[in-house]
Amino acid sequence: MSIPDRLFNLGKAYANSAKERIEDALAERELDAATSRGRMDGESEADALLRRAQEKINASRARARGELDGTSVPEASVSPSVVPASTATTGRWTQDERAAFQTLGIAPTEDLSKVQATYQQLAGRADSRRFPDGSMEQQAAAQILERINNAYDMIRRKLDPTENRFGKLEL
């Protein structure tokens, strides 16, 4: 590849990343305005950050699906995937387990592989090492990661058949 081609590709990549940052900032402002400063009644700052992050993920997934299908999905029609407890499936899941599914932003009907993939994605995004040391973002990310880990452990104990047999062994 020639040097001009490399320079062109670098410039194009930089322009695309700048465009994505601008779109993310605009989407975050719209979300903040729509949710009245980003927090609901009785919701902690970490909960609000987690909810807003999940709403952003859902909105970008819906946009990507629309781009792949060739249709356009308006931003306002995208609903968060966090299912209210009253509409969640009842039966084999307790209220705490349904709340754990809501924390991960997936339906209680998902299998273990989907739960693991979602956990890895969320845990990677909430890794506190991505933020400056001692910052508020790092502290919020640590709180979010703790909630994600607790939710994943609860769901994994229920869905993974080997967890009950081998998860309690001490070496």
C-alpha positions in Angstrom: 0.0 0.0 0.0 1.4 3.4 -0.9 2.0 6.2 1.5 -0.8 8.4 0.0 -3.2 5.5 0.4 -2.2 5.0 4.0 -2.6 8.7 4.7 -6.0 8.7 3.1 -7.1 5.7 5.2 -5.8 7.3 8.4 -7.6 10.5 7.6 -10.8 8.7 6.8 -10.6 6.7 10.1 -10.0 9.9 12.1 -13.0 11.6 10.4 -15.2 8.6 11.1 -14.2 8.5 14.8 -14.8 12.2 15.2 -18.2 11.8 13.5 -19.1 9.0 15.9 -18.0 11.0 19.0 -20.2 13.9 17.8 -23.2 11.7 17.2 -22.7 10.0 20.6 -22.5 13.4 22.3 -25.7 14.6 20.6 -27.5 11.4 21.5 -26.4 11.7 25.1 -27.7 15.3 25.3 -31.0 14.1 23.8 -31.2 11.3 26.3 -30.4 13.6 29.2 -33.1 16.0 28.1 -35.6 13.2 27.6 -35.0 11.7 31.0 -34.9 15.0 32.9 -31.3 15.3 33.8 -30.7 11.5 33.3 -32.0 10.4 36.7 -35.4 9.0 37.7 -36.9 9.2 41.2 -34.9 7.2 43.8 -32.3 6.2 41.2 -28.6 6.5 42.2 -26.0 8.0 39.9 -24.6 4.6 39.1 -28.0 3.2 38.2 -28.7 6.2 36.0 -25.3 5.7 34.2 -26.0 2.0 33.7 -29.5 2.7 32.4 -28.3 5.4 30.0 -25.5 3.2 28.7 -28.0 0.4 28.1 -30.4 2.8 26.2 -27.5 3.9 24.1 -26.6 0.3 23.2 -30.2 -0.4 22.3 -30.5 2.7 20.2 -27.3 1.9 18.3 -28.4 -1.7 17.8 -31.7 -0.5 16.4 -29.9 1.9 14.1 -27.6 -0.8 12.9 -30.5 -3.2 12.3 -32.2 -0.4 10.3 -29.1 0.2 8.2 -28.7 -3.5 7.6 -32.3 -3.9 6.6 -32.2 -0.8 4.5 -34.9 0.8 6.6 -34.5 3.8 8.9 -35.5 3.5 12.5 -36.3 6.8 14.2 -34.5 7.4 17.4 -37.7 8.2 19.3 -39.2 4.8 18.5 -36.3 2.9 20.1 -37.4 1.6 23.5 -35.0 0.5 26.2 -34.7 -3.3 26.6 -35.0 -3.1 30.3 -38.3 -4.9 30.8 -40.5 -3.8 33.7 -40.9 -6.4 36.4 -44.7 -6.6 35.7 -44.1 -7.7 32.1 -41.2 -10.0 32.8 -41.8 -13.7 32.6 -42.9 -15.3 35.9 -42.5 -18.9 36.8 -39.0 -20.1 37.3 -37.4 -16.8 38.0 -37.5 -15.0 41.3 -37.8 -11.2 41.5 -34.1 -10.9 42.2 -33.2 -13.0 39.2 -35.5 -10.9 37.0 -33.8 -7.8 38.3 -30.4 -9.4 37.4 -31.6 -9.9 33.8 -32.8 -6.3 33.8 -29.4 -5.2 35.0 -27.7 -7.0 32.0 -30.4 -5.6 29.7 -31.5 -9.0 28.3 -34.7 -11.0 28.4 -35.1 -13.9 30.9 -35.7 -16.2 28.0 -32.0 -15.9 26.8 -29.6 -18.9 27.1 -26.3 -19.0 28.9 -24.2 -18.1 25.8 -26.2 -14.9 25.2 -25.9 -14.0 28.9 -22.1 -14.6 28.8 -21.7 -12.5 25.7 -23.7 -9.7 27.1 -21.8 -9.8 30.4 -18.4 -9.7 28.6 -19.6 -6.7 26.6 -20.9 -4.8 29.6 -17.9 -5.7 31.8 -15.5 -4.4 29.1 -17.4 -1.1 28.8 -17.5 -0.7 32.6 -13.9 -1.5 33.2 -12.6 1.1 35.6 -9.1 1.0 34.1 -10.5 2.9 31.1 -10.9 6.0 33.2 -8.3 8.3 34.9 -7.2 7.3 38.3 -9.3 8.8 41.1 -11.9 10.3 38.9 -15.7 10.2 39.5 -16.1 8.2 36.2 -13.7 5.5 37.6 -15.7 5.3 40.8 -19.0 5.1 38.9 -17.6 2.4 36.6 -16.4 0.4 39.5 -20.0 0.5 41.0 -21.5 -0.4 37.7 -19.1 -3.3 37.2 -19.9 -4.6 40.7 -23.6 -4.6 39.9 -22.9 -6.3 36.5 -20.8 -9.0 38.2 -23.4 -9.7 40.9 -26.2 -10.0 38.3 -24.1 -12.3 36.1 -23.1 -14.5 39.1 -26.8 -14.9 40.1 -27.9 -15.8 36.5 -25.0 -18.1 35.9 -25.7 -20.0 39.1 -29.2 -20.6 37.8 -28.4 -21.4 34.2 -25.1 -23.2 34.3 -25.6 -26.9 35.3 -21.9 -27.3 36.2 -21.9 -24.4 38.5 -23.8 -26.2 41.2 -21.5 -29.2 41.0 -18.1 -27.6 40.4 -18.4 -24.0 41.3 -18.2 -24.7 45.1 -15.1 -26.8 45.0 -12.0 -25.5 46.8 -8.5 -26.2 45.6 
